[in-house]
């Protein structure tokens, strides 16, 4: 849930995702940067289809910073079915 108590300094906004990218795929990609607390793929409330963006929250601030620096140029050339 995006409204729970979240420290914004631990949460990355991921945009321009393929609509077929799933939460599990995001988790697999971003776990390489550190331990994750939450992965939230934002979906349309009516159709449940991806809106093409997500939030990835890290447990540790240092992992968040590392992911921010290293993931800025990630190329989403592969997708994972929902």
NORPE-V206140 format. One record per helix or strand of 3 or more residues. SS is the DSSP state (alpha for helix, beta for strand). FROM is the first residue (numbers start at 1). TO is the last residue. If there is no record, write none. Layout:
BEGIN
SS,FROM,TO
SS,FROM,TO
END
This chain:
BEGIN
alpha,8,10
beta,11,14
alpha,23,33
beta,36,43
beta,50,58
alpha,61,71
END
